[in-house]
């Protein structure tokens, strides 16, 4: 793989990527959120299919929260015995949950790049005084995974350097926040793109999850370069869907009882490639197949 990863501050994770200035070069990343892998409604086969594709592409895999459902602790009022998979019907639920996550991601450990927190993981840490996500990442790293444990929000720096070392350094910046609220039945959370664009003006990409929707919005920005030349740049806002199927063939439950709609499944691909037209590393976002 032509990428490495390191945590360079409390909120910043840096990817270092070697590129070749030709039209054949590309580097992929699979980015997702809200997998809820321990929930019986998680589409695990779809999740594994996408991660298998990531392995074939030499891609890094980025998870931006609620990787773990983590709702079945003894004192969790949100819990339901119907949402407790057989592997976790044990007395040491929290330990078993972390071990379950390790087993799930172990085949992909060399490609697991980053895990962020979602509201499910922060709720476990707050109310149960345990952190299964941190335990899972710690054990994956002990097995040689490069995975970084991040926060609920933060920054990605993608730094590109030519393989031959002859200059040509470039960079791109991504901001992420797992998200909040319900997304809205009509707007589906798109209205937040304008708010985020104001307070993270330096991000090339803005990623969010939580509301189990999927879309991409391009926001155009006029920037004045130090040379005095004005440029028209694009800021991409990418909403990440879920791997939790809460509607099809399900007759009751929280999602059904609040008359919520079916949600899109899967994640997004980030494809970095070298453009012979612009002489720069450019970015393309592609939806994973459902």
C-alpha positions as CSV (number, residue, x, y, z in Angstrom):
1,X,0.0,0.0,0.0
2,X,1.2,3.5,-0.8
3,X,-0.2,5.2,2.2
4,X,0.7,5.5,5.9
5,X,-1.2,7.1,8.7
6,X,-0.4,8.9,12.0
7,X,-2.1,10.9,14.6
8,X,-0.5,14.4,14.5
9,X,-2.7,16.2,17.1
10,X,-5.6,15.5,19.3
11,X,-8.0,16.2,16.5
12,X,-5.8,15.7,13.4
13,X,-5.0,12.5,11.5
14,X,-2.5,12.6,8.7
15,X,-2.3,10.3,5.7
16,X,0.9,10.3,3.7
17,X,0.4,9.0,0.2
18,X,3.0,8.4,-2.6
19,X,1.8,9.3,-6.1
20,X,3.0,9.0,-9.7
21,X,2.3,11.9,-12.1
22,X,0.6,9.8,-14.7
23,X,-3.0,8.9,-15.7
24,X,-2.8,5.4,-14.4
25,X,-2.1,6.3,-10.8
26,X,-5.0,6.2,-8.2
27,X,-5.5,5.6,-4.5
28,X,-8.8,4.6,-3.0
29,X,-10.3,4.9,0.5
30,X,-13.5,3.4,1.7
31,X,-15.3,5.7,4.1
32,X,-18.4,4.8,6.1
33,X,-20.4,5.4,9.3
34,X,-23.1,3.8,11.4
35,X,-22.2,0.1,10.6
36,X,-23.7,-1.1,13.9
37,X,-21.9,-4.4,13.3
38,X,-23.2,-6.0,16.5
39,X,-26.9,-5.3,15.8
40,X,-28.9,-8.2,14.2
41,X,-30.1,-5.8,11.5
42,X,-26.6,-5.0,10.3
43,X,-26.1,-6.1,6.7
44,X,-22.8,-7.8,7.6
45,X,-22.5,-9.5,4.2
46,X,-22.7,-6.1,2.5
47,X,-20.2,-4.6,4.9
48,X,-17.7,-7.4,4.3
49,X,-18.2,-7.3,0.6
50,X,-17.2,-3.6,0.5
51,X,-14.2,-4.2,2.8
52,X,-13.2,-7.1,0.5
53,X,-13.3,-4.7,-2.4
54,X,-11.2,-2.3,-0.4
55,X,-8.6,-5.0,0.1
56,X,-8.5,-5.6,-3.7
57,X,-8.0,-1.9,-4.4
58,X,-5.3,-1.5,-1.7
59,X,-7.6,1.0,0.0
60,X,-7.6,2.4,3.5
61,X,-10.9,1.9,5.4
62,X,-12.2,4.8,7.5
63,X,-15.1,4.4,10.0
64,X,-16.7,7.6,11.4
65,X,-18.7,6.4,14.4
66,X,-21.4,4.0,15.6
67,X,-19.3,1.1,14.3
68,X,-20.6,-0.6,17.4
69,X,-24.3,-0.5,18.4
70,X,-23.4,-1.0,22.0
71,X,-26.9,-0.7,23.4
72,X,-27.4,-3.9,25.2
73,X,-25.7,-3.2,28.5
74,X,-27.6,-4.2,31.6
75,X,-28.8,-0.7,32.5
76,X,-29.3,0.8,29.1
77,X,-32.9,1.9,28.8
78,X,-32.6,1.8,25.0
79,X,-31.7,-1.9,25.1
80,X,-33.8,-4.7,23.7
81,X,-33.3,-8.5,24.1
82,X,-34.4,-8.8,20.4
83,X,-31.3,-6.8,19.4
84,X,-28.9,-9.0,21.3
85,X,-27.1,-11.4,18.9
86,X,-26.2,-14.9,20.3
87,X,-22.5,-14.2,20.5
88,X,-23.2,-11.4,23.0
89,X,-25.7,-13.2,25.3
90,X,-23.1,-13.4,28.0
91,X,-22.5,-12.0,31.4
92,X,-19.3,-10.1,30.4
93,X,-21.2,-8.2,27.6
94,X,-18.8,-5.3,27.2
95,X,-15.7,-7.4,27.0
96,X,-17.4,-9.7,24.6
97,X,-18.5,-6.7,22.5
98,X,-14.9,-5.5,22.0
99,X,-13.8,-9.1,21.2
100,X,-16.6,-9.4,18.6
101,X,-15.4,-6.2,16.9
102,X,-11.8,-7.4,16.8
103,X,-12.9,-10.7,15.2
104,X,-15.1,-8.8,12.7
105,X,-12.3,-6.5,11.5
106,X,-9.3,-8.8,11.9
107,X,-9.4,-10.1,8.3
108,X,-9.1,-6.4,7.2
109,X,-6.7,-5.2,9.9
110,X,-3.9,-4.1,7.5
111,X,-6.4,-1.8,5.7
112,X,-8.2,-0.4,8.8
113,X,-7.0,3.2,9.0
114,X,-9.3,5.1,11.3
115,X,-12.1,4.7,13.8
116,X,-14.1,7.8,15.0
117,X,-16.6,7.9,17.8
118,X,-20.4,8.0,17.3
119,X,-23.1,8.7,19.9
120,X,-23.5,5.0,20.6
121,X,-19.9,4.7,21.6
122,X,-19.8,7.9,23.6
123,X,-23.0,6.9,25.4
124,X,-21.4,3.6,26.5
125,X,-18.4,5.5,27.8
126,X,-20.6,7.9,29.7
127,X,-23.2,5.6,31.2
128,X,-21.4,2.3,31.5
129,X,-17.9,3.7,32.2
130,X,-16.4,1.5,29.6
131,X,-15.0,2.0,26.1
132,X,-15.4,-1.0,23.8
133,X,-14.3,1.0,20.8
134,X,-11.0,1.9,22.4
135,X,-10.5,-1.7,23.5
136,X,-11.2,-3.0,20.0
137,X,-8.8,-0.6,18.3
138,X,-6.1,-1.3,20.9
139,X,-6.3,-5.0,20.2
140,X,-6.3,-4.5,16.5
141,X,-3.2,-2.4,16.8
142,X,-1.5,-5.1,18.9
143,X,-2.1,-7.4,15.9
144,X,-0.3,-5.0,13.6
145,X,-3.2,-2.8,12.3
146,X,-2.3,0.8,11.6
147,X,-5.8,1.9,12.8
148,X,-5.9,5.3,14.6
149,X,-8.6,6.0,17.2
150,X,-10.0,9.5,16.7
151,X,-12.8,11.5,18.2
152,X,-16.3,12.5,17.5
153,X,-15.0,15.2,15.2
154,X,-11.7,16.0,13.7
155,X,-9.6,16.6,10.6
156,X,-7.9,14.5,8.0
157,X,-4.8,15.7,6.2
158,X,-4.1,13.9,2.9
159,X,-0.5,14.7,2.0
160,X,0.7,13.6,-1.4
161,X,4.3,13.3,-2.4
162,X,5.8,12.0,-5.7
163,X,7.3,8.6,-5.5
164,X,10.5,9.7,-7.2
165,X,10.9,12.5,-4.6
166,X,11.1,15.2,-7.2
167,X,8.9,17.8,-5.5
168,X,5.3,18.0,-6.5
169,X,3.9,17.9,-3.0
170,X,0.2,18.5,-2.6
171,X,-2.4,18.3,0.1
172,X,-6.1,18.0,0.7
173,X,-8.0,18.6,4.0
174,X,-11.1,16.8,5.2
175,X,-13.3,17.7,8.2
176,X,-15.6,15.2,9.9
177,X,-18.2,15.2,12.6
178,X,-20.3,12.1,13.3
179,X,-23.4,14.3,13.4
180,X,-26.5,15.1,15.4
181,X,-30.2,15.4,15.2
182,X,-32.7,13.5,13.0
183,X,-31.9,14.8,9.6
184,X,-35.4,16.0,8.8
185,X,-37.9,13.9,6.8
186,X,-37.8,16.3,3.8
187,X,-34.3,18.0,3.9
188,X,-32.5,14.8,5.0
189,X,-29.9,17.0,6.7
190,X,-28.8,18.8,3.6
191,X,-29.6,22.2,5.1
192,X,-26.5,21.7,7.4
193,X,-24.2,22.0,4.5
194,X,-24.5,25.8,4.4
195,X,-23.9,26.0,8.2
196,X,-20.8,23.7,8.0
197,X,-19.4,25.6,5.0
198,X,-19.3,28.7,7.1
199,X,-17.4,27.4,10.1
200,X,-15.0,25.0,8.3
201,X,-14.1,27.1,5.3
202,X,-10.7,25.5,4.9
203,X,-11.9,22.0,4.4
204,X,-11.9,20.5,0.9
205,X,-14.3,17.7,2.1
206,X,-16.8,17.6,5.0
207,X,-18.0,14.2,6.1
208,X,-20.9,13.4,8.4
209,X,-22.9,10.4,9.5
210,X,-25.5,9.7,12.2
211,X,-28.7,10.3,10.3
212,X,-28.4,7.3,8.0
213,X,-28.8,9.3,4.8
214,X,-26.7,9.4,1.7
215,X,-25.9,12.4,-0.5
216,X,-23.2,14.6,-1.8
217,X,-23.5,18.4,-2.2
218,X,-20.9,20.6,-3.9
219,X,-20.4,24.1,-2.4
220,X,-18.5,26.6,-4.6
221,X,-16.1,29.0,-3.0
222,X,-14.3,32.0,-4.4
223,X,-10.7,32.1,-3.0
224,X,-8.1,34.8,-3.5
225,X,-4.6,33.4,-3.9
226,X,-1.5,35.2,-2.6
227,X,-0.7,36.0,-6.2
228,X,-3.9,38.1,-6.4
229,X,-5.6,35.6,-8.7
230,X,-9.1,34.6,-7.9
231,X,-10.1,30.9,-8.1
232,X,-13.4,29.0,-8.0
233,X,-13.0,26.0,-5.7
234,X,-15.3,23.2,-4.7
235,X,-16.0,22.0,-1.2
236,X,-17.6,18.6,-1.1
237,X,-20.1,17.7,1.7
238,X,-20.5,13.9,1.9
239,X,-23.3,12.4,4.0
240,X,-22.5,8.8,4.9
241,X,-25.3,6.2,5.1
242,X,-25.6,3.1,7.3
243,X,-25.3,-0.7,7.1
244,X,-28.3,-1.2,9.5
245,X,-31.4,-2.3,7.7
246,X,-34.4,-1.2,9.9
247,X,-37.3,-1.4,7.5
248,X,-37.3,-4.3,4.9
249,X,-39.1,-7.4,6.3
250,X,-39.4,-5.8,9.8
251,X,-42.9,-5.4,11.2
252,X,-42.2,-3.4,14.4
253,X,-39.5,-1.6,16.4
254,X,-38.3,1.9,17.1
255,X,-37.7,2.8,13.5
256,X,-41.0,1.4,12.3
257,X,-43.1,2.9,15.2
258,X,-41.9,6.4,14.5
259,X,-42.9,5.9,10.8
260,X,-39.4,6.6,9.6
261,X,-38.6,5.8,6.0
262,X,-36.2,3.2,4.7
263,X,-32.6,4.3,4.7
264,X,-29.8,3.9,2.1
265,X,-27.2,1.2,2.8
266,X,-23.4,1.2,2.3
267,X,-20.7,3.8,2.2
268,X,-18.7,6.0,-0.1
269,X,-15.4,5.6,-2.0
270,X,-12.8,8.3,-2.1
271,X,-10.7,8.0,-5.3
272,X,-7.6,10.1,-5.6
273,X,-6.1,10.3,-9.0
274,X,-3.6,12.3,-11.0
275,X,-5.0,14.6,-13.6
276,X,-2.8,15.1,-16.6
277,X,-5.0,18.2,-17.4
278,X,-4.6,20.0,-14.1
279,X,-1.2,18.4,-13.2
280,X,-2.7,17.8,-9.7
281,X,-4.1,15.1,-7.6
282,X,-7.8,15.3,-7.9
283,X,-10.7,13.7,-6.0
284,X,-13.7,11.7,-7.0
285,X,-16.5,10.4,-4.7
286,X,-18.4,7.2,-5.7
287,X,-21.2,5.4,-3.9
288,X,-20.6,1.8,-3.0
289,X,-22.9,-0.7,-4.6
290,X,-26.0,-1.6,-2.6
